[in-house]
Amino acid sequence: MRWLAVILVLALAACSTKLDKDGRTESTVAPKFLLKSEVDRIADTNRAEVVTGLMLIADKLYKRNPKEWKKGGALSREAALERLKMRTQRNWPEFNGQREGGAASLAFTEAYAGDRVAALVFGLLSMVDAAFEHKEEFYILDSLNEMKLYNTARNMDVAVWKLGHDRNAAGELFLLSNELDPANRNLSFEREFGRVMGLLDFMAKVVADRNGRNFSRLSQSVVSAVFLPVGFLK
């Protein structure tokens, strides 16, 4: 029912009203929405919500790990977040050309001396970019791959596991996230990751249905904490 409401809101947003020559109102439909199916509109909203969720996670990680944006050379937390928003318009030499799982894994690598929050979230965002075919808007002739979306959802689960378990040689977590102290318990990171995973799983199911395919839900041991491939899948 929630997504039915989303569809209705999008449909209403596509319409505008104007006065006819007799002063009566008439509805018009924005031209670009004539080229969009309901699935395209869901994809637009889904992608935007996923990116917003990951940016919220980045902001929360920077608040708990302020030294990270400083290590990345940003002048402020806000500047570091803006750099992530503009990820496709700048170079990231600190990642040595790596994207997706390669970049995200740097956040949990002992030898990496850069901004670990940027590495993790850039890696996850680049997975989302690849899963949505590097597009921000979708039209009737556009297509998506349900396995790319599914793998991206599973990678969010891997990220949650790594945040809670991967430690440096001194036994410290590479990045602080959820607070498990009963006196100050905070699971907001896990909840937001769960919301992002739910959005991606929902989109994978929608795409599979549109493509007339059933995709097998691959079993992955999250303990292995290996990021699944996204971009090279066909």
C-alpha positions as CSV (number, residue, x, y, z in Angstrom):
1,M,0.0,0.0,0.0
2,R,2.9,2.4,0.7
3,W,4.2,2.0,-2.8
4,L,0.8,2.5,-4.3
5,A,0.7,5.8,-2.5
6,V,4.1,6.7,-4.0
7,I,2.8,5.9,-7.5
8,L,-0.3,8.1,-6.9
9,V,1.8,11.0,-5.6
10,L,4.1,10.7,-8.7
11,A,1.2,10.6,-11.0
12,L,-0.3,13.7,-9.4
13,A,3.1,15.5,-9.5
14,A,3.1,14.9,-13.3
15,C,-0.1,16.9,-13.7
16,S,-0.5,20.7,-13.5
17,T,-3.5,22.9,-13.8
18,K,-4.1,26.0,-15.9
19,L,-7.1,28.2,-16.8
20,D,-8.8,27.8,-20.1
21,K,-10.1,30.7,-22.1
22,D,-13.4,30.7,-20.1
23,G,-11.6,30.8,-16.8
24,R,-12.1,27.1,-16.0
25,T,-9.2,24.9,-14.7
26,E,-7.9,22.1,-16.9
27,S,-5.3,19.5,-16.1
28,T,-2.2,19.1,-18.2
29,V,0.5,16.4,-18.0
30,A,4.2,17.2,-18.1
31,P,5.5,15.9,-21.4
32,K,8.3,13.9,-19.9
33,F,5.9,11.9,-17.8
34,L,4.2,10.7,-20.9
35,L,7.4,8.8,-21.6
36,K,7.5,7.1,-18.2
37,S,5.8,3.9,-17.1
38,E,4.7,3.3,-13.5
39,V,7.9,1.2,-13.0
40,D,10.0,4.0,-14.3
41,R,8.5,6.4,-11.8
42,I,9.0,3.9,-9.0
43,A,12.7,3.5,-10.1
44,D,13.2,7.3,-10.0
45,T,11.8,7.5,-6.4
46,N,13.6,4.3,-5.3
47,R,17.0,5.4,-6.5
48,A,16.6,8.9,-4.9
49,E,15.6,7.3,-1.6
50,V,18.5,4.9,-1.6
51,V,21.0,7.7,-2.3
52,T,19.4,9.9,0.4
53,G,19.7,7.0,2.9
54,L,23.4,6.4,2.1
55,M,24.1,10.1,2.4
56,L,22.4,10.1,5.8
57,I,24.5,7.2,6.9
58,A,27.6,9.1,5.7
59,D,26.6,12.1,7.8
60,K,26.1,9.9,10.8
61,L,29.4,8.2,10.3
62,Y,31.2,11.5,10.1
63,K,29.6,12.7,13.3
64,R,30.8,9.6,15.1
65,N,34.2,9.6,13.3
66,P,35.1,13.3,12.8
67,K,38.8,12.6,12.2
68,E,37.9,10.9,8.9
69,W,36.7,13.9,7.0
70,K,39.8,15.7,8.3
71,K,42.0,12.9,6.9
72,G,40.4,13.4,3.6
73,G,41.4,17.0,3.4
74,A,37.9,18.4,3.6
75,L,37.4,21.8,5.4
76,S,34.2,20.5,7.2
77,R,31.9,17.6,7.5
78,E,29.5,19.4,5.2
79,A,32.2,19.8,2.6
80,A,33.1,16.1,2.8
81,L,29.4,15.2,2.3
82,E,29.2,17.6,-0.7
83,R,32.2,15.8,-2.2
84,L,30.4,12.5,-2.0
85,K,27.3,14.1,-3.6
86,M,29.5,15.2,-6.5
87,R,31.3,11.8,-6.7
88,T,30.8,11.4,-10.5
89,Q,32.2,14.9,-11.2
90,R,35.6,14.6,-9.5
91,N,38.6,12.3,-9.4
92,W,39.3,10.1,-6.4
93,P,43.1,9.3,-6.6
94,E,43.1,8.0,-3.0
95,F,41.1,5.0,-4.2
96,N,43.6,4.2,-7.0
97,G,40.8,3.9,-9.5
98,Q,38.8,1.4,-7.4
99,R,35.0,1.6,-7.2
100,E,32.2,-0.5,-5.7
101,G,33.6,-3.3,-3.4
102,G,37.2,-2.4,-4.0
103,A,36.7,1.2,-2.7
104,A,34.4,0.1,0.1
105,S,36.9,-2.5,1.3
106,L,39.6,0.2,1.8
107,A,37.6,1.5,4.8
108,F,38.4,-1.8,6.6
109,T,42.0,-2.1,5.4
110,E,44.8,-1.6,8.0
111,A,47.2,0.1,5.5
112,Y,44.6,2.6,4.2
113,A,45.4,6.1,5.7
114,G,42.6,8.1,4.0
115,D,39.0,9.0,4.8
116,R,37.4,5.7,5.7
117,V,33.9,7.0,5.6
118,A,34.4,8.4,2.1
119,A,35.9,5.1,0.9
120,L,32.9,3.1,2.3
121,V,30.1,5.3,1.2
122,F,31.7,6.1,-2.2
123,G,32.0,2.3,-2.7
124,L,28.3,1.8,-1.8
125,L,27.1,4.7,-3.8
126,S,29.1,3.5,-6.9
127,M,27.3,0.1,-6.5
128,V,24.0,2.0,-6.5
129,D,25.0,4.0,-9.6
130,A,25.9,0.8,-11.4
131,A,22.7,-1.0,-10.3
132,F,20.7,1.9,-11.7
133,E,22.8,1.9,-14.9
134,H,24.3,5.3,-14.0
135,K,21.0,7.1,-14.6
136,E,19.0,9.4,-12.3
137,E,15.8,9.2,-14.3
138,F,14.2,6.3,-16.2
139,Y,11.9,6.2,-19.2
140,I,10.0,3.5,-21.1
141,L,12.9,2.2,-23.1
142,D,15.3,2.0,-20.1
143,S,16.0,-1.3,-18.5
144,L,17.4,-2.5,-15.2
145,N,18.9,-5.7,-14.0
146,E,17.3,-7.3,-11.0
147,M,20.6,-9.1,-10.0
148,K,22.5,-5.9,-9.8
149,L,19.9,-4.5,-7.5
150,Y,19.8,-7.7,-5.4
151,N,23.6,-7.8,-5.1
152,T,23.7,-4.2,-4.1
153,A,21.2,-4.9,-1.3
154,R,23.3,-7.8,0.0
155,N,26.3,-5.5,0.0
156,M,24.6,-3.2,2.4
157,D,24.3,-6.2,4.7
158,V,28.0,-6.8,4.3
159,A,28.8,-3.2,5.2
160,V,26.7,-3.5,8.4
161,W,28.6,-6.6,9.4
162,K,32.0,-5.0,8.7
163,L,31.1,-1.9,10.6
164,G,30.3,-4.0,13.7
165,H,33.2,-6.5,13.4
166,D,36.2,-5.4,11.4
167,R,39.0,-4.1,13.7
168,N,42.5,-2.8,13.3
169,A,45.6,-4.5,14.8
170,A,45.0,-2.7,18.1
171,G,41.5,-4.3,18.4
172,E,39.6,-1.1,17.7
173,L,36.8,-0.9,15.2
174,F,37.8,0.9,12.0
175,L,34.7,3.0,12.1
176,L,32.3,3.6,15.0
177,S,28.6,3.2,14.1
178,N,25.9,1.6,16.3
179,E,26.2,2.1,20.0
180,L,25.5,-1.1,21.8
181,D,26.0,0.1,25.4
182,P,22.7,-0.7,27.2
183,A,22.9,2.8,28.9
184,N,23.1,4.6,25.5
185,R,21.9,2.1,22.9
186,N,21.7,3.4,19.4
187,L,20.9,1.2,16.4
188,S,20.1,4.0,13.9
189,F,22.8,2.9,11.5
190,E,21.5,-0.6,11.3
191,R,17.9,0.7,10.8
192,E,18.8,3.0,8.0
193,F,20.9,0.3,6.3
194,G,17.8,-1.9,6.7
195,R,15.6,0.7,5.0
196,V,18.0,1.0,2.1
197,M,18.2,-2.8,1.7
198,G,14.4,-3.0,1.7
199,L,14.2,-0.4,-1.0
200,L,16.7,-2.2,-3.2
201,D,15.0,-5.6,-2.7
202,F,11.7,-4.1,-3.5
203,M,13.1,-2.6,-6.8
204,A,14.8,-5.9,-7.7
205,K,11.4,-7.7,-7.3
206,V,9.6,-5.1,-9.4
207,V,12.2,-5.3,-12.2
208,A,12.2,-9.1,-12.1
209,D,8.4,-9.1,-12.5
210,R,8.6,-6.6,-15.4
211,N,11.3,-8.6,-17.1
212,G,9.2,-11.8,-16.7
213,R,12.0,-13.5,-14.7
214,N,12.4,-15.2,-11.4
215,F,15.8,-14.7,-9.8
216,S,17.1,-17.1,-7.2
217,R,17.9,-15.5,-3.9
218,L,21.5,-16.5,-3.6
219,S,22.6,-17.6,-0.2
220,Q,25.7,-15.7,1.0
221,S,27.5,-16.2,4.3
222,V,27.7,-12.7,5.7
223,V,30.5,-13.8,8.0
224,S,32.7,-14.0,4.9
225,A,32.0,-10.3,4.4
226,V,32.8,-10.3,0.7
227,F,31.2,-7.6,-1.4
228,L,29.3,-9.0,-4.3
229,P,30.0,-7.7,-7.9
230,V,27.5,-5.3,-9.4
231,G,28.9,-3.2,-12.3
232,F,30.1,-6.0,-14.6
233,L,26.9,-8.0,-14.4
234,K,24.9,-8.1,-17.7
